[in-house]
Amino acid sequence: MDTFWTVPNVITVLRFLGVPLFVAFIVGEDYGAAFITLVVVGSTDWVDGYLARRLNQVSRVGQWLDPVADRLALIVVAVTFVVQGIAPAWLVLAIVIPDAILIVNALVLFHGSPNLPVSNVGKIRTALLLLGAPLLLLQRVPGFDYGWLSTTGNAVLFLGCVGHLIAAVGYLRASWAKHARERSAAGNG
């Protein structure tokens, strides 16, 4: 399917449009609204892929739009957290540096996306990041200023970042193997 206007793609776009709304709430220090927005954005992360398969609306656009929207959203949320003093700087470094390496690798080897399947480590990493970020934010909501939320949120984000690094190495290896297979097949064909 090559059309843009599918239900899953519209959900991806709407989910991504929640990111600037989230940033506006953070900048305005409306942490309750920012928390709800972040939870909605994060909890709908799996919906578009599920609906694409369920409704038989898997599209080429969706195959690149969803991961790009996810990566951009993750980076914007991480940068916003660090700039606003909600999370330490290592959060941005642990997310942006591996992603930059993966993007350059994909552009050099494939001139775009290598179209690799999501690894189990990648799924776990995403779940940890989607859980840790709201926990850190919830601690800023009036009435929820419990120290354990910050401690737990930082610990979960740290585990998510470790998973992000492990997943990045896995994706690099998988992309190199795929590139080698494609070159070998082209040389034999």
C-alpha positions in Angstrom: 0.0 0.0 0.0 1.5 3.4 -1.0 -1.1 5.8 0.3 -0.4 8.2 3.1 -3.9 8.5 4.4 -4.4 5.3 6.4 -5.7 5.1 9.9 -2.3 4.0 11.3 -0.5 6.9 9.6 -3.0 9.4 10.8 -2.5 8.1 14.4 1.2 8.4 14.0 0.9 12.0 12.9 -1.5 12.9 15.7 0.8 11.2 18.2 3.7 13.2 16.9 1.7 16.4 17.1 1.3 15.8 20.8 5.1 16.4 21.2 5.0 20.2 20.6 1.9 20.3 22.9 4.0 18.4 25.5 6.9 20.9 25.1 4.5 23.9 25.5 3.1 22.4 28.7 6.6 21.8 30.1 7.8 25.3 29.2 4.6 26.7 30.9 5.4 24.5 33.9 2.0 22.8 33.6 3.4 19.5 34.6 0.0 17.8 35.1 -1.0 18.5 31.5 2.5 17.6 30.3 2.3 14.3 32.1 -1.1 13.4 30.6 0.2 14.4 27.1 3.3 12.3 27.5 1.4 9.3 28.7 -1.0 9.5 25.8 1.8 9.9 23.3 3.7 7.0 24.8 0.8 4.7 25.3 -0.4 5.1 21.7 3.1 4.1 20.4 2.0 0.5 19.7 -1.5 1.4 18.4 -0.5 2.5 14.9 1.5 -0.7 14.2 -1.2 -2.9 15.6 -3.9 -1.2 13.5 -1.7 -1.3 10.4 -1.4 -5.1 10.7 -5.0 -5.6 11.9 -6.6 -3.5 9.2 -4.2 -4.6 6.5 -3.0 -1.0 6.1 0.7 -1.5 6.3 2.2 1.1 4.0 5.7 2.1 2.9 5.0 5.5 4.3 4.1 4.1 7.6 7.1 1.9 7.7 9.4 4.9 7.7 7.0 7.5 9.3 6.5 5.6 12.5 10.1 5.0 13.5 11.1 8.6 12.4 8.2 10.0 14.5 9.2 7.8 17.4 12.9 8.8 17.3 12.1 12.5 16.9 9.6 12.4 19.7 12.1 10.6 22.0 14.8 13.1 21.2 12.6 16.2 21.7 11.3 14.8 25.0 14.8 14.0 26.2 16.2 17.4 25.2 13.2 19.1 26.8 13.7 17.2 30.1 17.4 18.1 30.2 16.9 21.8 29.3 14.2 22.1 31.9 16.3 20.4 34.6 14.0 17.4 34.9 16.6 14.8 33.8 20.4 14.7 33.7 22.4 15.4 30.5 23.4 11.8 30.1 19.8 11.1 29.0 20.3 13.1 25.8 23.8 11.8 25.1 22.7 8.2 25.5 19.8 8.7 23.1 21.1 11.1 20.5 24.7 9.8 19.9 23.6 6.2 19.1 20.7 7.5 17.0 23.0 9.8 15.0 25.4 6.9 14.4 22.6 4.7 13.2 21.2 7.4 10.9 24.7 8.0 9.3 25.2 4.2 9.0 21.8 3.8 7.3 22.4 6.7 4.9 25.9 5.5 4.0 25.0 1.8 3.5 21.4 2.0 2.3 20.8 5.6 1.3 17.8 5.5 3.6 16.3 3.0 6.0 17.7 -0.5 6.2 14.2 -1.8 7.0 15.3 -4.0 9.9 12.8 -5.6 12.2 12.5 -4.2 15.7 14.5 -6.3 18.1 13.2 -7.5 21.5 15.9 -5.4 23.2 14.5 -2.4 21.2 11.0 -3.1 22.4 12.1 -3.4 26.0 14.2 -0.3 25.7 11.2 1.6 24.3 9.0 0.4 27.1 11.5 1.4 29.8 11.9 4.9 28.3 8.2 5.3 28.0 7.8 4.4 31.6 10.7 6.3 33.1 10.0 9.7 31.5 6.5 10.0 32.9 7.7 8.9 36.3 10.2 11.7 36.4 7.6 14.1 35.2 4.9 12.9 37.7 7.2 13.8 40.5 6.9 17.5 39.4 3.0 17.4 39.5 1.7 19.1 42.7 0.7 16.5 45.2 3.0 13.9 43.7 6.3 15.3 44.9 7.6 11.9 46.3 11.3 11.3 46.1 10.9 7.7 45.1 9.3 8.8 41.8 12.4 10.7 40.9 14.7 7.8 42.0 12.6 5.2 40.2 12.2 7.3 37.1 15.9 7.9 36.8 16.7 4.2 37.4 14.2 3.1 34.7 15.5 5.7 32.3 19.0 4.6 32.9 18.0 1.0 32.2 16.2 2.2 29.0 19.4 4.1 27.9 21.5 1.0 28.5 19.0 -1.0 26.4 19.2 1.8 23.8 22.9 1.3 23.5 22.6 -2.5 23.3 19.9 -2.2 20.7 21.9 0.3 18.7 24.9 -2.1 18.6 22.5 -4.9 17.5 21.0 -2.7 14.7 24.5 -1.8 13.5 25.5 -5.4 13.3 22.2 -6.4 11.6 22.6 -3.6 9.1 26.2 -4.5 8.3 25.1 -8.2 7.8 22.2 -7.1 5.5 24.5 -4.8 3.5 27.1 -7.7 3.1 24.3 -10.0 1.9 23.0 -7.5 -0.6 26.5 -6.8 -2.0 27.1 -10.6 -2.2 23.8 -11.1 -4.0 24.5 -8.2 -6.4 28.0 -9.7 -7.1 26.5 -13.1 -7.8 23.6 -11.8 -9.9 
